[in-house]
């Protein structure tokens, strides 16, 4: 009975070690993905700002807008 219990404990310890390693790997993957998302978000904002500076808005300002026909 004691050796069976010891064997069961060793199996549980092995599973726990495997799970801890898996959790650490998943945490690293999530951390790396979040870093990439943050980097891409910053790059997208920069590109959006550059495009807005290069290409003028296609929407006329309020002063340039012609009045509607019923005026």
PDB file of N, CA, C and O in Angstrom:
ATOM      1  N   UNK A   1       0.820  -1.201   0.000  1.00  0.00           N
ATOM      2  CA  UNK A   1       0.000   0.000   0.000  1.00  0.00           C
ATOM      3  C   UNK A   1       0.863   1.264   0.000  1.00  0.00           C
ATOM      4  O   UNK A   1       0.542   2.230  -0.692  1.00  0.00           O
ATOM      5  N   UNK A   2       1.931   1.264   0.754  1.00  0.00           N
ATOM      6  CA  UNK A   2       2.798   2.431   0.842  1.00  0.00           C
ATOM      7  C   UNK A   2       3.492   2.710  -0.483  1.00  0.00           C
ATOM      8  O   UNK A   2       3.590   3.866  -0.894  1.00  0.00           O
ATOM      9  N   UNK A   3       3.971   1.678  -1.154  1.00  0.00           N
ATOM     10  CA  UNK A   3       4.646   1.890  -2.437  1.00  0.00           C
ATOM     11  C   UNK A   3       3.645   2.364  -3.494  1.00  0.00           C
ATOM     12  O   UNK A   3       3.995   3.154  -4.372  1.00  0.00           O
ATOM     13  N   UNK A   4       2.409   1.885  -3.411  1.00  0.00           N
ATOM     14  CA  UNK A   4       1.369   2.328  -4.336  1.00  0.00           C
ATOM     15  C   UNK A   4       1.058   3.800  -4.106  1.00  0.00           C
ATOM     16  O   UNK A   4       0.886   4.557  -5.061  1.00  0.00           O
ATOM     17  N   UNK A   5       0.987   4.201  -2.859  1.00  0.00           N
ATOM     18  CA  UNK A   5       0.737   5.601  -2.513  1.00  0.00           C
ATOM     19  C   UNK A   5       1.913   6.473  -2.951  1.00  0.00           C
ATOM     20  O   UNK A   5       1.717   7.567  -3.481  1.00  0.00           O
ATOM     21  N   UNK A   6       3.120   5.991  -2.731  1.00  0.00           N
ATOM     22  CA  UNK A   6       4.316   6.730  -3.146  1.00  0.00           C
ATOM     23  C   UNK A   6       4.347   6.895  -4.671  1.00  0.00           C
ATOM     24  O   UNK A   6       4.699   7.959  -5.182  1.00  0.00           O
ATOM     25  N   UNK A   7       3.983   5.854  -5.372  1.00  0.00           N
ATOM     26  CA  UNK A   7       3.936   5.897  -6.835  1.00  0.00           C
ATOM     27  C   UNK A   7       2.901   6.918  -7.311  1.00  0.00           C
ATOM     28  O   UNK A   7       3.144   7.661  -8.262  1.00  0.00           O
ATOM     29  N   UNK A   8       1.766   6.947  -6.653  1.00  0.00           N
ATOM     30  CA  UNK A   8       0.704   7.887  -6.996  1.00  0.00           C
ATOM     31  C   UNK A   8       1.170   9.331  -6.736  1.00  0.00           C
ATOM     32  O   UNK A   8       0.911  10.221  -7.546  1.00  0.00           O
ATOM     33  N   UNK A   9       1.844   9.555  -5.629  1.00  0.00           N
ATOM     34  CA  UNK A   9       2.361  10.889  -5.300  1.00  0.00           C
ATOM     35  C   UNK A   9       3.392  11.327  -6.337  1.00  0.00           C
ATOM     36  O   UNK A   9       3.379  12.477  -6.774  1.00  0.00           O
ATOM     37  N   UNK A  10       4.278  10.427  -6.731  1.00  0.00           N
ATOM     38  CA  UNK A  10       5.292  10.754  -7.736  1.00  0.00           C
ATOM     39  C   UNK A  10       4.644  11.095  -9.072  1.00  0.00           C
ATOM     40  O   UNK A  10       5.108  11.988  -9.781  1.00  0.00           O
ATOM     41  N   UNK A  11       3.576  10.388  -9.414  1.00  0.00           N
ATOM     42  CA  UNK A  11       2.854  10.669 -10.656  1.00  0.00           C
ATOM     43  C   UNK A  11       2.218  12.057 -10.595  1.00  0.00           C
ATOM     44  O   UNK A  11       2.263  12.812 -11.565  1.00  0.00           O
ATOM     45  N   UNK A  12       1.629  12.381  -9.452  1.00  0.00           N
ATOM     46  CA  UNK A  12       1.026  13.707  -9.292  1.00  0.00           C
ATOM     47  C   UNK A  12       2.084  14.813  -9.347  1.00  0.00           C
ATOM     48  O   UNK A  12       1.864  15.865  -9.947  1.00  0.00           O
ATOM     49  N   UNK A  13       3.221  14.564  -8.722  1.00  0.00           N
ATOM     50  CA  UNK A  13       4.307  15.541  -8.762  1.00  0.00           C
ATOM     51  C   UNK A  13       4.805  15.738 -10.194  1.00  0.00           C
ATOM     52  O   UNK A  13       5.114  16.859 -10.598  1.00  0.00           O
ATOM     53  N   UNK A  14       4.882  14.677 -10.939  1.00  0.00           N
ATOM     54  CA  UNK A  14       5.309  14.753 -12.335  1.00  0.00           C
ATOM     55  C   UNK A  14       4.313  15.561 -13.150  1.00  0.00           C
ATOM     56  O   UNK A  14       4.703  16.406 -13.956  1.00  0.00           O
ATOM     57  N   UNK A  15       3.026  15.304 -12.939  1.00  0.00           N
ATOM     58  CA  UNK A  15       1.995  16.059 -13.650  1.00  0.00           C
ATOM     59  C   UNK A  15       2.044  17.544 -13.283  1.00  0.00           C
ATOM     60  O   UNK A  15       1.895  18.416 -14.140  1.00  0.00           O
ATOM     61  N   UNK A  16       2.255  17.811 -11.999  1.00  0.00           N
ATOM     62  CA  UNK A  16       2.333  19.200 -11.542  1.00  0.00           C
ATOM     63  C   UNK A  16       3.515  19.918 -12.191  1.00  0.00           C
ATOM     64  O   UNK A  16       3.387  21.062 -12.629  1.00  0.00           O
ATOM     65  N   UNK A  17       4.650  19.253 -12.251  1.00  0.00           N
ATOM     66  CA  UNK A  17       5.829  19.841 -12.884  1.00  0.00           C
ATOM     67  C   UNK A  17       5.558  20.136 -14.353  1.00  0.00           C
ATOM     68  O   UNK A  17       5.912  21.204 -14.853  1.00  0.00           O
ATOM     69  N   UNK A  18       4.934  19.192 -15.040  1.00  0.00           N
ATOM     70  CA  UNK A  18       4.590  19.382 -16.451  1.00  0.00           C
ATOM     71  C   UNK A  18       3.632  20.562 -16.616  1.00  0.00           C
ATOM     72  O   UNK A  18       3.805  21.379 -17.520  1.00  0.00           O
ATOM     73  N   UNK A  19       2.623  20.654 -15.748  1.00  0.00           N
ATOM     74  CA  UNK A  19       1.657  21.747 -15.836  1.00  0.00           C
ATOM     75  C   UNK A  19       2.305  23.099 -15.555  1.00  0.00           C
ATOM     76  O   UNK A  19       1.992  24.088 -16.218  1.00  0.00           O
ATOM     77  N   UNK A  20       3.199  23.145 -14.581  1.00  0.00           N
ATOM     78  CA  UNK A  20       3.892  24.395 -14.277  1.00  0.00           C
ATOM     79  C   UNK A  20       4.739  24.843 -15.459  1.00  0.00           C
ATOM     80  O   UNK A  20       4.788  26.032 -15.775  1.00  0.00           O
ATOM     81  N   UNK A  21       5.406  23.895 -16.114  1.00  0.00           N
ATOM     82  CA  UNK A  21       6.209  24.209 -17.289  1.00  0.00           C
ATOM     83  C   UNK A  21       5.321  24.711 -18.423  1.00  0.00           C
ATOM     84  O   UNK A  21       5.665  25.679 -19.102  1.00  0.00           O
ATOM     85  N   UNK A  22       4.186  24.060 -18.628  1.00  0.00           N
ATOM     86  CA  UNK A  22       3.249  24.470 -19.676  1.00  0.00           C
ATOM     87  C   UNK A  22       2.712  25.870 -19.399  1.00  0.00           C
ATOM     88  O   UNK A  22       2.616  26.685 -20.316  1.00  0.00           O
ATOM     89  N   UNK A  23       2.366  26.156 -18.158  1.00  0.00           N
ATOM     90  CA  UNK A  23       1.866  27.483 -17.788  1.00  0.00           C
ATOM     91  C   UNK A  23       2.938  28.543 -18.040  1.00  0.00           C
ATOM     92  O   UNK A  23       2.629  29.627 -18.536  1.00  0.00           O
ATOM     93  N   UNK A  24       4.181  28.243 -17.708  1.00  0.00           N
ATOM     94  CA  UNK A  24       5.274  29.192 -17.943  1.00  0.00           C
ATOM     95  C   UNK A  24       5.445  29.453 -19.444  1.00  0.00           C
ATOM     96  O   UNK A  24       5.652  30.594 -19.855  1.00  0.00           O
ATOM     97  N   UNK A  25       5.358  28.409 -20.254  1.00  0.00           N
ATOM     98  CA  UNK A  25       5.474  28.577 -21.706  1.00  0.00           C
ATOM     99  C   UNK A  25       4.321  29.408 -22.263  1.00  0.00           C
ATOM    100  O   UNK A  25       4.528  30.277 -23.109  1.00  0.00           O
ATOM    101  N   UNK A  26       3.114  29.136 -21.786  1.00  0.00           N
ATOM    102  CA  UNK A  26       1.953  29.908 -22.233  1.00  0.00           C
ATOM    103  C   UNK A  26       2.071  31.372 -21.815  1.00  0.00           C
ATOM    104  O   UNK A  26       1.727  32.271 -22.581  1.00  0.00           O
ATOM    105  N   UNK A  27       2.554  31.604 -20.609  1.00  0.00           N
ATOM    106  CA  UNK A  27       2.744  32.975 -20.141  1.00  0.00           C
ATOM    107  C   UNK A  27       3.758  33.705 -21.012  1.00  0.00           C
ATOM    108  O   UNK A  27       3.550  34.867 -21.361  1.00  0.00           O
ATOM    109  N   UNK A  28       4.841  33.041 -21.362  1.00  0.00           N
ATOM    110  CA  UNK A  28       5.838  33.643 -22.249  1.00  0.00           C
ATOM    111  C   UNK A  28       5.228  33.969 -23.609  1.00  0.00           C
ATOM    112  O   UNK A  28       5.481  35.036 -24.169  1.00  0.00           O
ATOM    113  N   UNK A  29       4.429  33.052 -24.133  1.00  0.00           N
ATOM    114  CA  UNK A  29       3.801  33.275 -25.443  1.00  0.00           C
ATOM    115  C   UNK A  29       2.851  34.468 -25.384  1.00  0.00           C
ATOM    116  O   UNK A  29       2.844  35.298 -26.293  1.00  0.00           O
ATOM    117  N   UNK A  30       2.058  34.559 -24.333  1.00  0.00           N
ATOM    118  CA  UNK A  30       1.111  35.668 -24.193  1.00  0.00           C
ATOM    119  C   UNK A  30       1.857  36.984 -24.023  1.00  0.00           C
ATOM    120  O   UNK A  30       1.462  38.000 -24.596  1.00  0.00           O
ATOM    121  N   UNK A  31       2.925  36.975 -23.248  1.00  0.00           N
ATOM    122  CA  UNK A  31       3.726  38.182 -23.050  1.00  0.00           C
ATOM    123  C   UNK A  31       4.316  38.655 -24.375  1.00  0.00           C
ATOM    124  O   UNK A  31       4.280  39.846 -24.684  1.00  0.00           O
ATOM    125  N   UNK A  32       4.855  37.726 -25.154  1.00  0.00           N
ATOM    126  CA  UNK A  32       5.414  38.081 -26.462  1.00  0.00           C
ATOM    127  C   UNK A  32       4.345  38.600 -27.414  1.00  0.00           C
ATOM    128  O   UNK A  32       4.579  39.562 -28.146  1.00  0.00           O
ATOM    129  N   UNK A  33       3.183  37.977 -27.410  1.00  0.00           N
ATOM    130  CA  UNK A  33       2.097  38.426 -28.280  1.00  0.00           C
ATOM    131  C   UNK A  33       1.620  39.817 -27.887  1.00  0.00           C
ATOM    132  O   UNK A  33       1.344  40.643 -28.757  1.00  0.00           O
ATOM    133  N   UNK A  34       1.521  40.084 -26.596  1.00  0.00           N
ATOM    134  CA  UNK A  34       1.091  41.413 -26.150  1.00  0.00           C
ATOM    135  C   UNK A  34       2.115  42.462 -26.552  1.00  0.00           C
ATOM    136  O   UNK A  34       1.746  43.569 -26.947  1.00  0.00           O
ATOM    137  N   UNK A  35       3.395  42.127 -26.456  1.00  0.00           N
ATOM    138  CA  UNK A  35       4.447  43.048 -26.885  1.00  0.00           C
ATOM    139  C   UNK A  35       4.306  43.341 -28.380  1.00  0.00           C
ATOM    140  O   UNK A  35       4.428  44.490 -28.804  1.00  0.00           O
ATOM    141  N   UNK A  36       4.051  42.303 -29.175  1.00  0.00           N
ATOM    142  CA  UNK A  36       3.877  42.487 -30.621  1.00  0.00           C
ATOM    143  C   UNK A  36       2.634  43.312 -30.924  1.00  0.00           C
ATOM    144  O   UNK A  36       2.665  44.174 -31.803  1.00  0.00           O
ATOM    145  N   UNK A  37       1.547  43.062 -30.212  1.00  0.00           N
ATOM    146  CA  UNK A  37       0.317  43.839 -30.418  1.00  0.00           C
ATOM    147  C   UNK A  37       0.569  45.310 -30.101  1.00  0.00           C
ATOM    148  O   UNK A  37       0.150  46.193 -30.850  1.00  0.00           O
ATOM    149  N   UNK A  38       1.254  45.570 -28.991  1.00  0.00           N
ATOM    150  CA  UNK A  38       1.560  46.956 -28.629  1.00  0.00           C
ATOM    151  C   UNK A  38       2.423  47.627 -29.694  1.00  0.00           C
ATOM    152  O   UNK A  38       2.183  48.778 -30.059  1.00  0.00           O
ATOM    153  N   UNK A  39       3.424  46.909 -30.189  1.00  0.00           N
ATOM    154  CA  UNK A  39       4.310  47.447 -31.225  1.00  0.00           C
ATOM    155  C   UNK A  39       3.522  47.734 -32.505  1.00  0.00           C
ATOM    156  O   UNK A  39       3.681  48.799 -33.102  1.00  0.00           O
ATOM    157  N   UNK A  40       2.684  46.803 -32.926  1.00  0.00           N
ATOM    158  CA  UNK A  40       1.886  46.992 -34.134  1.00  0.00           C
ATOM    159  C   UNK A  40       0.887  48.138 -33.975  1.00  0.00           C
ATOM    160  O   UNK A  40       0.632  48.873 -34.929  1.00  0.00           O
ATOM    161  N   UNK A  41       0.333  48.293 -32.797  1.00  0.00           N
ATOM    162  CA  UNK A  41      -0.603  49.384 -32.535  1.00  0.00           C
ATOM    163  C   UNK A  41       0.103  50.733 -32.675  1.00  0.00           C
ATOM    164  O   UNK A  41      -0.434  51.665 -33.273  1.00  0.00           O
ATOM    165  N   UNK A  42       1.317  50.825 -32.114  1.00  0.00           N
ATOM    166  CA  UNK A  42       2.084  52.069 -32.244  1.00  0.00           C
ATOM    167  C   UNK A  42       2.412  52.345 -33.711  1.00  0.00           C
ATOM    168  O   UNK A  42       2.295  53.482 -34.169  1.00  0.00           O
ATOM    169  N   UNK A  43       2.821  51.314 -34.449  1.00  0.00           N
ATOM    170  CA  UNK A  43       3.148  51.491 -35.856  1.00  0.00           C
ATOM    171  C   UNK A  43       1.920  51.914 -36.663  1.00  0.00           C
ATOM    172  O   UNK A  43       2.018  52.768 -37.544  1.00  0.00           O
ATOM    173  N   UNK A  44       0.779  51.325 -36.365  1.00  0.00           N
ATOM    174  CA  UNK A  44      -0.453  51.675 -37.068  1.00  0.00           C
ATOM    175  C   UNK A  44      -0.833  53.133 -36.820  1.00  0.00           C
ATOM    176  O   UNK A  44      -1.252  53.830 -37.744  1.00  0.00           O
ATOM    177  N   UNK A  45      -0.688  53.596 -35.578  1.00  0.00           N
ATOM    178  CA  UNK A  45      -0.976  54.995 -35.272  1.00  0.00           C
ATOM    179  C   UNK A  45      -0.044  55.924 -36.041  1.00  0.00           C
ATOM    180  O   UNK A  45      -0.476  56.941 -36.584  1.00  0.00           O
ATOM    181  N   UNK A  46       1.235  55.569 -36.083  1.00  0.00           N
ATOM    182  CA  UNK A  46       2.195  56.391 -36.822  1.00  0.00           C
ATOM    183  C   UNK A  46       1.841  56.443 -38.311  1.00  0.00           C
ATOM    184  O   UNK A  46       1.848  57.515 -38.917  1.00  0.00           O
ATOM    185  N   UNK A  47       1.535  55.297 -38.890  1.00  0.00           N
ATOM    186  CA  UNK A  47       1.169  55.257 -40.308  1.00  0.00           C
ATOM    187  C   UNK A  47      -0.108  56.037 -40.576  1.00  0.00           C
ATOM    188  O   UNK A  47      -0.208  56.744 -41.579  1.00  0.00           O
ATOM    189  N   UNK A  48      -1.066  55.912 -39.699  1.00  0.00           N
ATOM    190  CA  UNK A  48      -2.324  56.640 -39.855  1.00  0.00           C
ATOM    191  C   UNK A  48      -2.075  58.142 -39.825  1.00  0.00           C
ATOM    192  O   UNK A  48      -2.631  58.887 -40.632  1.00  0.00           O
ATOM    193  N   UNK A  49      -1.239  58.583 -38.892  1.00  0.00           N
ATOM    194  CA  UNK A  49      -0.910  60.009 -38.814  1.00  0.00           C
ATOM    195  C   UNK A  49      -0.191  60.478 -40.074  1.00  0.00           C
ATOM    196  O   UNK A  49      -0.481  61.562 -40.581  1.00  0.00           O
ATOM    197  N   UNK A  50       0.742  59.679 -40.586  1.00  0.00           N
ATOM    198  CA  UNK A  50       1.477  60.053 -41.794  1.00  0.00           C
ATOM    199  C   UNK A  50       0.542  60.135 -42.995  1.00  0.00           C
ATOM    200  O   UNK A  50       0.658  61.054 -43.806  1.00  0.00           O
ATOM    201  N   UNK A  51      -0.372  59.196 -43.116  1.00  0.00           N
ATOM    202  CA  UNK A  51      -1.323  59.203 -44.233  1.00  0.00           C
ATOM    203  C   UNK A  51      -2.214  60.432 -44.154  1.00  0.00           C
ATOM    204  O   UNK A  51      -2.502  61.057 -45.175  1.00  0.00           O
ATOM    205  N   UNK A  52      -2.648  60.781 -42.962  1.00  0.00           N
ATOM    206  CA  UNK A  52      -3.502  61.957 -42.808  1.00  0.00           C
ATOM    207  C   UNK A  52      -2.742  63.234 -43.163  1.00  0.00           C
ATOM    208  O   UNK A  52      -3.329  64.178 -43.692  1.00  0.00           O
ATOM    209  N   UNK A  53      -1.441  63.269 -42.877  1.00  0.00           N
ATOM    210  CA  UNK A  53      -0.641  64.448 -43.218  1.00  0.00           C
ATOM    211  C   UNK A  53      -0.414  64.543 -44.730  1.00  0.00           C
ATOM    212  O   UNK A  53      -0.397  65.640 -45.289  1.00  0.00           O
ATOM    213  N   UNK A  54      -0.240  63.397 -45.387  1.00  0.00           N
ATOM    214  CA  UNK A  54       0.037  63.376 -46.819  1.00  0.00           C
ATOM    215  C   UNK A  54      -1.223  63.628 -47.635  1.00  0.00           C
ATOM    216  O   UNK A  54      -1.208  64.406 -48.589  1.00  0.00           O
ATOM    217  N   UNK A  55      -2.302  62.972 -47.259  1.00  0.00           N
ATOM    218  CA  UNK A  55      -3.543  63.031 -48.027  1.00  0.00           C
ATOM    219  C   UNK A  55      -4.535  63.940 -47.317  1.00  0.00           C
ATOM    220  O   UNK A  55      -4.966  63.638 -46.204  1.00  0.00           O
ATOM    221  N   UNK A  56      -4.902  65.052 -47.948  1.00  0.00           N
ATOM    222  CA  UNK A  56      -5.880  65.934 -47.305  1.00  0.00           C
ATOM    223  C   UNK A  56      -7.244  65.241 -47.214  1.00  0.00           C
ATOM    224  O   UNK A  56      -7.567  64.334 -47.981  1.00  0.00           O
ATOM    225  N   UNK A  57      -7.994  65.694 -46.278  1.00  0.00           N
ATOM    226  CA  UNK A  57      -9.315  65.115 -46.067  1.00  0.00           C
ATOM    227  C   UNK A  57     -10.201  65.341 -47.281  1.00  0.00           C
ATOM    228  O   UNK A  57     -10.153  66.412 -47.887  1.00  0.00           O
ATOM    229  N   UNK A  58     -11.007  64.354 -47.646  1.00  0.00           N
ATOM    230  CA  UNK A  58     -11.924  64.460 -48.779  1.00  0.00           C
ATOM    231  C   UNK A  58     -13.250  65.118 -48.364  1.00  0.00           C
ATOM    232  O   UNK A  58     -14.131  65.340 -49.194  1.00  0.00           O
ATOM    233  N   UNK A  59     -13.371  65.416 -47.100  1.00  0.00           N
ATOM    234  CA  UNK A  59     -14.594  66.049 -46.601  1.00  0.00           C
ATOM    235  C   UNK A  59     -14.384  67.562 -46.590  1.00  0.00           C
ATOM    236  O   UNK A  59     -13.406  68.060 -46.033  1.00  0.00           O
ATOM    237  N   UNK A  60     -15.309  68.278 -47.208  1.00  0.00           N
ATOM    238  CA  UNK A  60     -15.200  69.734 -47.262  1.00  0.00           C
ATOM    239  C   UNK A  60     -15.460  70.323 -45.888  1.00  0.00           C
ATOM    240  O   UNK A  60     -16.254  69.796 -45.109  1.00  0.00           O
ATOM    241  N   UNK A  61     -14.784  71.416 -45.607  1.00  0.00           N
ATOM    242  CA  UNK A  61     -15.022  72.078 -44.324  1.00  0.00           C
ATOM    243  C   UNK A  61     -16.410  72.720 -44.361  1.00  0.00           C
ATOM    244  O   UNK A  61     -17.012  72.846 -45.428  1.00  0.00           O
ATOM    245  N   UNK A  62     -16.899  73.113 -43.225  1.00  0.00           N
ATOM    246  CA  UNK A  62     -18.245  73.702 -43.127  1.00  0.00           C
ATOM    247  C   UNK A  62     -18.340  74.972 -43.961  1.00  0.00           C
ATOM    248  O   UNK A  62     -19.382  75.239 -44.559  1.00  0.00           O
ATOM    249  N   UNK A  63     -17.260  75.768 -44.011  1.00  0.00           N
ATOM    250  CA  UNK A  63     -17.285  77.023 -44.771  1.00  0.00           C
ATOM    251  C   UNK A  63     -17.273  76.772 -46.284  1.00  0.00           C
ATOM    252  O   UNK A  63     -17.771  77.599 -47.049  1.00  0.00           O
ATOM    253  N   UNK A  64     -16.716  75.653 -46.716  1.00  0.00           N
ATOM    254  CA  UNK A  64     -16.664  75.336 -48.147  1.00  0.00           C
ATOM    255  C   UNK A  64     -17.922  74.627 -48.642  1.00  0.00           C
ATOM    256  O   UNK A  64     -18.138  74.495 -49.847  1.00  0.00           O
ATOM    257  N   UNK A  65     -18.722  74.188 -47.731  1.00  0.00           N
ATOM    258  CA  UNK A  65     -19.917  73.410 -48.086  1.00  0.00           C
ATOM    259  C   UNK A  65     -20.960  74.329 -48.706  1.00  0.00           C
ATOM    260  O   UNK A  65     -21.253  75.396 -48.166  1.00  0.00           O
ATOM    261  N   UNK A  66     -21.524  73.913 -49.847  1.00  0.00           N
ATOM    262  CA  UNK A  66     -22.581  74.704 -50.470  1.00  0.00           C
ATOM    263  C   UNK A  66     -23.881  74.494 -49.704  1.00  0.00           C
ATOM    264  O   UNK A  66     -24.149  73.402 -49.203  1.00  0.00           O
ATOM    265  N   UNK A  67     -24.671  75.537 -49.620  1.00  0.00           N
ATOM    266  CA  UNK A  67     -25.933  75.381 -48.860  1.00  0.00           C
ATOM    267  C   UNK A  67     -26.897  74.461 -49.607  1.00  0.00           C
ATOM    268  O   UNK A  67     -26.846  74.361 -50.832  1.00  0.00           O
ATOM    269  N   UNK A  68     -27.752  73.808 -48.879  1.00  0.00           N
ATOM    270  CA  UNK A  68     -28.735  72.933 -49.522  1.00  0.00           C
ATOM    271  C   UNK A  68     -29.681  73.744 -50.416  1.00  0.00           C
ATOM    272  O   UNK A  68     -29.831  74.948 -50.205  1.00  0.00           O
ATOM    273  N   UNK A  69     -30.320  73.116 -51.407  1.00  0.00           N
ATOM    274  CA  UNK A  69     -31.152  73.839 -52.379  1.00  0.00           C
ATOM    275  C   UNK A  69     -32.343  74.584 -51.783  1.00  0.00           C
ATOM    276  O   UNK A  69     -32.833  75.519 -52.416  1.00  0.00           O
ATOM    277  N   UNK A  70     -32.818  74.232 -50.637  1.00  0.00           N
ATOM    278  CA  UNK A  70     -34.011  74.895 -50.102  1.00  0.00           C
ATOM    279  C   UNK A  70     -33.687  76.245 -49.457  1.00  0.00           C
ATOM    280  O   UNK A  70     -34.601  76.890 -48.943  1.00  0.00           O
ATOM    281  N   UNK A  71     -32.437  76.701 -49.458  1.00  0.00           N
ATOM    282  CA  UNK A  71     -32.089  78.000 -48.898  1.00  0.00           C
ATOM    283  C   UNK A  71     -32.252  79.073 -49.913  1.00  0.00           C
ATOM    284  O   UNK A  71     -32.004  80.242 -49.621  1.00  0.00           O
TER     285      UNK A  71
END
